[in-house]
Amino acid sequence: MSQVAEASQVAEASQVAEAGQVAEARQNGSRRTKAVRCDWDRAEAEALYALPFADLMFRAQVIHRRNFDPNHVETASLLSIKTGGCPEDCGYCSQSAHYDTGLKATRLMDRADVVATAQRAKDAGASRFCMAAAWRNPRDRDLDHVCEMISAVKGLGMETCVTLGMLTPTQAARLSDAGLDFYNHNVDTSPEFYDKIITTRTLQDRIDTLAHVRDAGIRVCCGGIVGMGESAEDRIGMIATLASLPVHPESVPINMLVRVEGTPLAGGEALDPIAFVRTIAAARIAMPRSVVRLSAGREAMSEETQALCFLAGANSIFYGPKLLTTPNPAPDRDLHLLDRLGLVPLV
């Protein structure tokens, strides 16, 4: 029997079992009947990613429906509160001081301006406000100002998320005391491909910060970027890394690389959209209760690709015309697409 036929046969048996579990869960009035695994290994993730496309999508949909309303999409807004001048050498990033991208570095924004932007985002329909600063790690005096921003945005009735680089345990505790809901710190790619993209900090540095965030009682937002010239095995390795963390990230952003002139990754071929959808589906199956965010790169995606991503289990988007320094679909374009698909923004 060929590997494809064997995988299809295994998938079919799994799908029948899963469909029965969903039916039973609905009869019992509960969606969450199965324990979440945190021990995915590379071979299992590889078998999952390699399933025939129809089987992969079916399995992702079954698991998605078991854990979420399949017709609701979370909307989040993202603001760069301190842009450019970052000492890290992430090969994809327009804000790295190592590359000439034409981006001018700025100081940390004033709290009033941040809160005003958050209010506009809320008025436009966003339910979560994410604040990003281009730092390797925050200085304590800057963290004072960020904590004030967090408290003020929370006062608007929005969920809060920040990404500030690496944190110490004390800094994570301070963010928790300010009321922070989520901390974003992506693994970016597989352990094997990581040093091809970043050399100024290690993957373990990132894992350590995630542990400090967890210990402080803050929920984790952690995902990665695809389309950076990595292999399918690297995409699989990224999913296996995320799905084998002690606790799955509550939010998993999957980004398509946005190529920025002046960065090492400005050239190269675009990733096959089907490979991107496979990554979304694998993330949904391996991390069934995580919100999977269809993140950067949507401006260049067709509506059909985005629709397949929602079908594969993506249930969150960044909402607004800009993601830090790169473009994002205009709000009316997103609302039109969601309406055509019968998807409802979750507010």
N, C-alpha and C positions, 0 to 999 in steps of 0.2 A: 504493500500500500504506500502511495506517495505521501510525503510530509504534508502537502496541502490537503489531500483527502483525509488524512488522519486528523489534522487540526480541525477540519470542517466537521468530522464525525464527533470529535470531542466537544466542539462548540455547540452542535445540535443538541447533544445530551444535556449540556449545561444550560442551554436556553430553555429547554422544556422544564427542567427543575426550577429555574429562576422564575419562569412564567407562573408555575404553580405556587411558588412562594409569594409572589406579588398578589395573586388572587386570594391566597389565604390571609395575607396581611390586610387586604382591604376588607375581607369578611370580618376580621377581628378588630377593624377600626384602627390599625396601626401600620405605618409604613416601615418602621425600623425594627426588623425582627432578627437581623443577622449581625453578629459581632464583626467589627471592623478589624481586618488584618493589618499588621504593621511589620510583616516579615517577608515582603515580596523580594525574591531574588532575581538576578538578571535573566536567568533562563525562563522563568515564568513570565516576566515582562516581555521578553522577546517573543514567546509563543503567542501572547496576547496581541502584540502589535502586528504580528504576521498573519492573523486570522483573515480569511476572505472578507472583503470589505462589508458585504451584507451581514455576515455573522457578527463582525465587530460592532457595527452600528446597532444591530438588534440587541446585542448584549448590553451595550452602553445605554440604550433607551430603557431597557428593563430596569437596570440599576438606578438610572436617573429617576424614573417614576417611582421607584421604591422609596426614595429619600427626599424628593423635591416635587413641587408642583411643576410639571414640565412646561407650563405656559407662562411662568413668571420669570422675569429677568431683572437682576439687581443692577441698579445704575449708580456708578460712583464717579466723582469728579476729582481730577488730579491737578495740583498746582505746584509749580517750582517756587519754593519760598527763598531759595538761595541758589543762583544759577552760575555754573561754570567755575573754572579754576580748581577742579578736583585733582588731587595729586595721584589718584589711581590711574592705571594705564589700560582700563577695560577697552578692548579693541573696537567695540561697537559704539562707544559713547561720545556724543558731541561735546560733552562738558569736561572731558579730560584735559588737563593742562599740558599733556604730552603731545597733543595734536592741534594743528591749525585748522579749525573748522569755521572761523569767522565769528565765533560766538564770544560776546563780551561778558566777562565775569561781573557779577553783581553782589551786593551785600545782602544780608538777611532782611527780608521784607518787614515792614512795620506791622504790628499786630492788627491795627485798625484796617489796613488794606487787605490783610488775609481774611479777616472776619467778613468784610464787605464782599469779597469774592466768594466766600463760602455761602453767604446769604443769597447771592445771585444764583449759585449752583443749586441751592435748595429750591429756590423759586422756579428754576427751570426743570426740576424733577429729580435731582440727584438725592440719594438717601445717605451716601457716605462721602466724606470729604478727606482726600488724601493729600498730605503735604510732604514734599521732597526737598532735601537740601543736598547739594553736591559737596559732601564732606567725606573724608576717609573715616573720621569719627568726630563727633561733636565735642566742642570745648564746653566746660561746665557753664560759663557765662552765656553762651549761645543757647544751651539747653534751658536756662531760665526763661528765655524769651519763647522758645518752642512750647514749653509747658504752659505758659500763659495763653498761647494760641490754641492749644488743645482744649483747655478749660473753656475758652470763649466760644469755640466752635461747638463743643458739647452743649453749651448753653443755648444754641440754636435748635437743638433737638436732632442733630446729625451724628452718625457714627464717625469716629475719627481714626485715621491711619497716618503714620509717618514713616519715612525712610530716611535715615540720617547716617548710614554707614555702620561701622562696628560700634558696639556698646560694651561698657563694663557692667557688671552686676548692679553697681550703685546707680548708674545712669538709667538702666532698665527699671529699677525700682522707683526712681523719680518720675519717669514717664507714666508708670502705673498709678502713682499717687495723683498725677494730674488728670487721671481719668481716661487715658489712652485705651482705645478698643483693640486696635491692630497695629502690629509692627511689620513692615515689609523688608525682607532681606532675601533676595533670590539666590539660589545655588547656581543659576545661569545655565549650566550645561552638565555633561557627565564628568565624573572625576578624571577620566582619561583625557578629555579634551580641554579641561579647565585651564591648564597652563599655556595652551595655545591662544587663549583669549585674554587672560589676566596673569600678570607676574608679580604685582605689587602686594597681593595678599592671597592667602591660600583658601582652598575650599574649607579646610578645618577652621580657619578664622570665622568664616560665615556660619558654620555649624555651631561654634562656640557662642556667637551672638544669639543665634536662635535659642540655644539652651538658656542663656541669661534672660531672654524675653519670656520664655515659658516659666522659668522659676519666679518671675515677677508677676505672673498671673495675667499677662497680656496675650491675646490671641495672635496667631502667626499668619502672615501672608507671605508665601514663599513659592516661587515657581521658576521659570527660566525662559530662555530665548532660543528659538530655532531659526534655521536659515543662515547660520554663521559659517557654513562650510563643513559642518559636522556630518558624520555618517548617521545612518539609521540606528546603528548600534549606540551612538552617543545619545540620540533622542531617547532610546530605550533605557540607557544608563541613567539619564536624568530622571525619568519617571520612577525607576527602581530606587534611586537615592531618596526622592521625595516620599515614596510610599513605604520606605523602610525606616523613616524617622520614628522615634519613640511614640510620638503623637503626630498624626497627619496635620499639615497646615489647614487651618479652617478656610483659608482662601488660597487658591492656586492660580496665579496669573500665567498664562501661556502667551508669550509674545512672539510675533513674527518680526525678524530683524528689519528695522528701517535703516536703509543705507544712507550714511551721512558723509558727504564729501569731506576729505581731510582725515578720516579715520582709516585704520588698516583694513576694515571690512567694507569699504565703500564699493569695491569691485565684487566680482563673483556673480554666480547665477542665482536667480530667485529659486526658492524652495517650491517643489511640486505641491500644489494646494491639497491634493489627496493625502500626501505625507503629513501635512499640517493637521488635517482633520483626523487622521489616525492618531496623532499625538494627543489631541483633545480627547478622543474616545478612550485611549489607554489611560489617561489621567482620570477620567470619570470612573472607569471600572476599578482601577487600583486604589483610588481614594473616594469611595462612594458618598461620603457625607461632607466632603469639601465643596465649597463653591468654586467652580472652575471659571476663571475669568478669561474671556476672549479679549486680549489686551492690545498691545501696540501692533501696528501694521494693518489695521482694518481699512485705513484710507486707500490702500492699494489693493484690497481684496474685492472680488466681485460679490454681489449680493448672494449669489448662489453658493459661494464658498462659505460665507457667513451663515447662511441657512443650514448648511451641512454641519457646521460647528455647533449650532444650537441643537440640531438633531442628535449630535454626538455627545451632548451633555453639558455644553457650555451654558452657564446661567448667570453671567454677569458681564457687563461691559463698562469701559470708561466712557463717560458721556460728556461731550463738549468738544469744541473745535481744535483743541490743542492738548498734547500729552507732553508735558515738560517743554521740550524744544522742537518736537516733531508734530506733524499734522494728524488730525483725527477727524472722522466724519462730522459734518455739521449736525446739530441736534435735530433739525427738522428731517434730515435724511435718515437718521437713526429711527426716529419716531415713525416715519413712513414705512421703513422696512419692518419694524416690529409689528406695526398694524397689519401689513400684508401677510405676515406669518401668524397672526393671531396671538402674538406674545404681548404680555402686559408688564410694563415697568413696575418693579416692586419698590414701593415707597413706604 
